[in-house]
Amino acid sequence: MTKPRSSGPRHRGSWTVIFFALIAALLLPGATPAHAFAGAAFHTQSSGNRGSDVAALQHLLGARGHTVATDGVFGSGTTAAVKAFQSAQGLTSDGIVGPNTWGRLVVTVQQNDSGPAVKAVQSLLNAKRSAGLAVDGVFGAGTATAVRNFQSHAGITADGVVGPETWRNLVWHYELINFSATMCDQNPDGNTAANWATASSVAQLEAAATSFASTGNGKVPVGDAGWEHGGPIPGHASHQVGVDIDIWPIRTDSAQCTAGRITWQSATYDRAATRQLVQAIRAAAPGHVALIFFNDPQLIAEGLTTQYANHDNHLHVRYV
């Protein structure tokens, strides 16, 4: 790699230090380099999706005159409203909110504005940057500050105006998994900060964990997901784009969050409970589970998981 030219011998050492410091920042796992969102794009949402991105588009539908419940669940009512909006905009009326539909939905808002579009901004800032804003639809000084902070975080112009670029970066930004009464954080590869994924992936996992909690088989142990802004993480060939999440199998003593890690061949492996977990994952995200790698031959025979090398001791869920 060619070193940057210095302005003269007196500055060569300082420029070299700065150069390698920047390289280290870019390569450090989980680091947040400047302009980290260069590949930011609107995540496509459709029937069966959940989460803060869905709640935001529901608020935006309201701003465009198509009011629906802002429950963060892309159900039949949201699908109908999206189709009506698409038809009115001359877009393909398929009920799928891709980049073109997002582009027509978003509304530029700034300080002193009010309404559902402002609620969409506030809810996304809360979900993705823990802004702690009241979702009241009033774009006051607190919201303006939170917007500028996010824009600085994203490496874009920090003017406090939520236009198309800010919307795209805000929707794209990943969300932190909420480890609460239903899940625990397990990081076998030492990637302690790899707990981020797309808003829909996080919401669908959390819904599955809530459902699984009713079985009385303990918490869902979650391994590595991804970094806040994506990218490769040690020990994984995937997990780069916010849709891959690892989960440990369930134990017969329900101690998967406190005891040792097991495989499907271990004496303490609870196949029935792990089956219930897989079923909960699939039920919480209809049409949005691309695969679940896990090598239990019985679950594979039942069509619940797929065999893949090195997946004896964890389930790899990929959302779509």
SVG drawing of the C-alpha trace seen along z (x, -y; Angstrom):
<svg xmlns="http://www.w3.org/2000/svg" viewBox="-57 -26 70 64">
<polyline fill="none" stroke="black" stroke-width="0.4" points="0.0,0.0 1.5,-3.4 1.9,-5.9 0.3,-9.3 2.8,-12.0 3.8,-14.5 4.4,-18.2 8.1,-17.7 10.4,-15.7 9.3,-17.4 5.7,-16.1 6.3,-12.5 6.1,-10.9 2.9,-12.6 1.2,-11.8 2.3,-8.2 0.7,-7.9 -2.5,-9.5 -2.7,-7.2 -2.3,-4.0 -4.6,-5.2 -7.3,-5.6 -6.6,-2.2 -6.9,-0.7 -10.2,-2.4 -11.5,-1.0 -10.4,2.6 -11.3,2.8 -14.2,5.1 -17.4,3.2 -15.7,-0.2 -17.7,-3.1 -15.7,-4.7 -16.7,-8.0 -19.3,-7.6 -20.1,-4.2 -23.4,-4.2 -22.1,-4.5 -24.2,-1.5 -27.4,-2.6 -30.6,-1.6 -34.2,-1.2 -35.0,2.2 -37.8,3.8 -40.9,4.6 -43.9,6.8 -46.6,8.8 -45.3,10.7 -42.5,8.2 -42.4,6.6 -40.5,3.9 -39.6,0.2 -39.2,-0.1 -42.8,1.2 -44.1,-1.2 -42.3,-4.1 -43.9,-3.2 -47.3,-2.9 -46.8,-6.5 -45.8,-7.6 -48.9,-6.0 -50.9,-8.1 -49.0,-11.2 -50.0,-10.4 -53.7,-10.0 -53.8,-6.2 -54.2,-5.7 -53.5,-2.3 -52.7,-1.0 -49.1,-1.8 -48.5,1.5 -45.2,2.4 -46.8,5.5 -47.2,5.7 -50.6,7.3 -53.5,7.2 -54.5,3.7 -51.1,2.4 -50.9,4.4 -54.2,2.9 -53.0,-0.7 -49.7,-0.2 -51.5,1.1 -53.9,-1.9 -50.9,-4.3 -49.0,-2.6 -52.0,-2.7 -52.5,-6.4 -48.8,-7.0 -48.8,-5.1 -46.5,-2.4 -46.9,1.4 -49.7,2.2 -48.1,5.3 -48.2,4.3 -44.4,4.6 -42.6,1.5 -39.3,1.5 -37.0,-1.5 -39.4,-3.1 -42.4,-3.0 -40.2,-4.2 -39.0,-7.0 -42.6,-8.2 -43.7,-7.6 -41.0,-9.6 -41.8,-13.3 -39.2,-15.9 -39.6,-17.3 -37.7,-19.8 -38.1,-21.8 -41.6,-23.2 -43.2,-20.6 -45.8,-18.2 -47.8,-15.1 -47.4,-11.4 -44.1,-11.8 -42.5,-13.4 -43.7,-10.4 -42.0,-8.1 -38.7,-10.0 -39.0,-10.0 -39.9,-6.3 -36.9,-5.3 -34.5,-7.5 -35.7,-5.9 -35.4,-2.3 -32.1,-2.7 -30.2,-5.3 -31.9,-5.2 -32.9,-8.9 -35.5,-8.8 -37.9,-11.1 -41.6,-11.4 -43.3,-10.1 -45.7,-13.1 -45.4,-14.2 -44.0,-17.6 -40.6,-18.4 -39.2,-20.4 -35.7,-21.3 -35.1,-17.8 -36.0,-16.0 -33.8,-18.5 -30.8,-17.7 -31.4,-13.9 -31.6,-14.3 -28.4,-16.2 -26.7,-13.7 -27.8,-10.9 -26.7,-12.7 -23.2,-13.2 -23.2,-9.5 -24.1,-8.6 -21.5,-10.9 -24.0,-13.1 -24.8,-16.8 -25.9,-17.5 -28.5,-20.2 -31.4,-18.8 -33.6,-18.4 -34.9,-14.9 -34.9,-14.7 -34.5,-11.6 -30.8,-11.0 -31.5,-11.1 -34.6,-8.9 -32.6,-6.3 -29.8,-6.2 -32.2,-6.1 -34.3,-3.2 -31.1,-1.3 -29.5,-1.6 -29.5,1.7 -31.1,2.2 -29.8,3.6 -31.3,6.8 -33.2,6.2 -32.1,8.8 -34.9,8.9 -36.9,11.5 -37.1,13.7 -33.5,13.8 -29.9,13.8 -26.7,12.8 -24.2,15.5 -21.0,14.7 -18.9,17.8 -16.6,16.2 -15.9,13.2 -17.9,10.8 -19.6,9.1 -20.8,6.1 -22.2,8.3 -25.8,7.9 -27.2,5.8 -29.5,6.7 -32.1,5.2 -35.1,3.9 -37.3,6.6 -34.9,9.4 -34.7,8.1 -38.5,7.7 -39.2,11.2 -36.6,12.7 -38.1,10.9 -41.6,12.0 -40.4,15.6 -38.7,15.4 -41.9,14.0 -43.9,16.9 -41.3,19.4 -41.4,18.0 -44.9,19.4 -43.5,23.0 -41.7,22.7 -38.4,23.9 -36.3,20.9 -34.9,18.0 -33.7,18.0 -29.8,17.9 -28.7,15.6 -25.2,15.8 -23.7,13.6 -25.8,11.4 -23.8,8.5 -22.2,5.2 -24.1,1.9 -23.3,1.1 -22.7,4.5 -19.5,6.0 -17.5,9.2 -17.1,10.5 -14.6,13.0 -15.6,16.6 -18.3,16.2 -18.5,16.3 -21.8,14.5 -23.5,12.3 -22.6,9.2 -25.9,7.6 -28.0,7.8 -30.2,10.8 -28.2,13.6 -28.6,14.5 -27.2,17.5 -29.2,19.2 -28.1,22.0 -30.2,25.2 -32.4,25.7 -31.3,27.8 -33.4,30.3 -32.7,28.3 -33.6,25.0 -30.2,23.7 -29.0,22.7 -28.2,19.2 -26.1,20.3 -24.7,23.7 -22.3,25.1 -22.9,25.1 -24.2,28.3 -24.8,30.0 -27.8,31.9 -26.0,35.1 -25.5,34.0 -27.4,35.8 -28.9,32.5 -30.2,31.6 -34.0,31.0 -35.2,31.8 -38.8,31.1 -38.1,27.7 -35.7,26.9 -38.4,27.9 -40.8,25.5 -38.3,22.7 -37.8,23.4 -41.6,23.4 -41.9,20.1 -39.2,18.5 -41.0,19.6 -44.4,18.6 -43.3,15.1 -42.0,14.3 -44.2,16.0 -42.5,15.9 -39.4,14.2 -37.3,17.1 -34.9,18.0 -33.2,20.9 -32.4,22.3 -29.1,24.3 -29.0,27.0 -27.8,30.6 -30.4,32.4 -31.4,35.2 -34.9,35.4 -35.6,31.7 -34.1,31.9 -36.4,34.9 -39.4,32.8 -38.4,30.0 -37.7,27.5 -34.0,27.1 -31.3,27.7 -28.0,29.6 -24.8,27.5 -21.3,28.2 -20.3,26.9 -23.8,26.3 -24.1,29.1 -24.1,26.7 -26.2,23.7 -29.0,22.7 -28.2,20.2 -31.4,18.2 -31.4,16.2 -34.2,13.7 -35.3,12.3"/>
</svg>
